[in-house]
């Protein structure tokens, strides 16, 4: 019977020589490789003390942005949810009430805004789709968690601190590159 592919190779069954039976050349070669790796620079980073340098295009956790006056930028247009290929974003819109002009920028705002980080693929399409620059991906890692509920971030988790009342927390959350 003929083989379907030409990947099969004939095995050479000639007897081993004396040096091959002693395994000394193989042991010396293995030790040379081991000693070569001992003196190389270690790729490990001591995490809390040292921070690993990231690419300028690194995408981390999502952040809902505010304007300079501290109002939410999100107008609940839903473009980020539509652009998300993993369908990780859900939102519900609400109308701004009289007297809430200092909280929301437009007449419509996101009453409920959730991102399921277990589904998110950190592609950045939500950031590109937003016409108001309300959402962006920061340089912060997604933290580990033991429960699935901890990976669903609500609006209160995503919203950046108010720049007027908490300027230090706002600057830290903004994550501006140095």
C-alpha positions in Angstrom: 0.0 0.0 0.0 1.3 3.4 -0.9 1.6 6.3 1.6 -0.8 9.2 1.2 1.9 11.8 2.1 5.6 12.0 1.6 6.2 12.9 5.3 7.2 9.4 6.3 11.0 8.8 6.5 12.9 5.5 6.7 14.6 5.0 10.1 18.3 4.2 10.0 18.8 1.1 12.2 22.6 0.8 12.1 24.2 -0.3 15.4 25.6 2.4 17.7 29.3 3.1 17.9 31.2 2.8 21.2 31.2 6.6 21.8 27.4 6.7 21.2 26.9 3.8 23.6 28.8 5.7 26.4 26.6 8.8 25.9 29.6 11.0 26.8 29.3 13.3 23.8 25.6 13.8 24.5 26.3 14.5 28.1 29.1 17.0 27.3 26.8 18.7 24.8 24.0 19.0 27.3 26.3 20.4 30.0 27.6 23.0 27.5 24.1 24.2 26.8 23.3 24.3 30.5 26.4 26.3 31.3 25.7 28.6 28.4 22.3 29.5 30.0 23.6 30.0 33.5 25.5 33.1 32.5 22.8 34.7 30.4 20.7 37.6 31.6 17.6 36.4 33.4 14.2 37.4 31.9 12.5 37.4 35.2 11.3 40.8 36.6 10.9 41.3 40.3 7.4 42.7 39.9 6.5 44.9 42.9 10.0 46.5 43.0 10.5 46.7 39.2 8.0 47.5 36.6 8.2 45.9 33.2 8.4 48.4 30.3 5.3 48.2 28.1 4.7 49.0 24.5 3.2 52.4 23.7 0.1 50.7 22.3 -0.5 48.5 25.4 -4.3 48.3 26.2 -5.3 47.7 29.8 -8.5 48.3 31.8 -11.3 50.5 30.5 -11.9 54.0 31.9 -14.9 56.2 31.5 -13.6 59.7 31.0 -14.8 63.0 32.4 -14.5 66.5 30.9 -12.5 69.4 32.5 -15.5 70.4 34.6 -15.9 66.9 36.0 -19.0 66.0 34.0 -19.4 62.5 32.4 -18.6 62.5 28.8 -20.6 59.4 27.9 -23.9 60.2 26.1 -25.1 56.6 25.9 -25.0 56.5 22.1 -24.2 52.8 22.2 -21.5 52.9 19.5 -19.0 51.3 21.8 -21.4 48.4 22.5 -22.1 47.9 18.8 -18.4 48.1 17.9 -17.4 45.5 20.5 -16.8 42.1 18.7 -17.1 40.2 22.0 -20.3 41.9 23.0 -18.8 42.7 26.4 -20.4 46.1 26.9 -24.0 46.7 28.0 -25.6 50.0 28.7 -28.9 51.7 29.4 -29.6 55.3 28.6 -31.5 57.8 30.7 -32.6 61.4 30.4 -30.8 64.1 32.4 -33.1 65.7 35.0 -33.2 69.4 35.7 -30.5 70.3 38.1 -28.1 67.6 36.9 -26.2 69.8 34.4 -23.1 69.6 36.6 -23.1 65.8 36.4 -23.8 65.0 32.8 -22.5 66.8 29.7 -25.5 66.1 27.4 -29.2 65.5 27.8 -28.8 61.8 27.6 -26.4 59.8 29.8 -25.6 56.2 30.6 -27.6 55.2 33.7 -26.1 51.7 33.6 -22.8 50.9 31.9 -21.1 47.5 32.4 -18.1 45.8 30.8 -17.7 42.1 31.3 -13.9 41.7 31.4 -14.2 37.9 31.0 -15.5 38.5 27.5 -13.4 41.6 26.6 -10.5 40.9 24.2 -8.9 44.4 24.7 -9.1 45.2 21.0 -9.7 48.9 21.5 -12.6 49.1 19.0 -14.8 50.7 21.7 -12.3 53.4 22.2 -12.1 54.1 18.5 -15.9 54.1 18.0 -16.7 56.6 20.8 -17.3 60.0 19.2 -17.0 61.8 22.6 -13.7 60.3 23.8 -15.7 59.0 26.8 -14.0 55.6 27.0 -10.3 54.7 26.7 -8.1 51.8 27.6 -5.7 52.7 30.3 -2.2 51.3 31.2 -3.6 49.4 34.2 -3.7 45.6 34.3 -6.9 43.7 34.8 -6.6 42.4 38.4 -7.1 38.8 39.3 -10.2 37.6 41.0 -11.7 34.4 42.4 -15.3 35.1 41.5 -16.9 35.8 38.1 -18.9 38.7 39.6 -15.6 40.5 40.3 -14.9 40.7 36.6 -18.0 42.6 35.6 -17.2 46.3 36.1 -20.0 48.8 36.6 -20.1 52.5 35.9 -18.9 53.3 39.4 -15.8 51.1 38.9 -15.0 52.5 35.4 -15.6 56.2 36.0 -12.5 58.3 36.4 -12.4 60.4 39.6 -13.6 64.0 39.5 -10.7 66.3 38.5 -11.9 69.2 40.7 -12.5 67.3 43.9 -9.8 64.6 43.6 -6.9 65.9 41.4 -4.3 63.3 42.5 -6.6 60.4 42.0 -7.6 61.9 38.6 -4.0 62.2 37.5 -3.3 58.6 38.6 -6.3 57.2 36.9 -5.6 59.2 33.7 -2.3 57.3 33.4 -0.6 59.9 31.3 2.7 58.6 29.8 5.9 60.1 31.0 
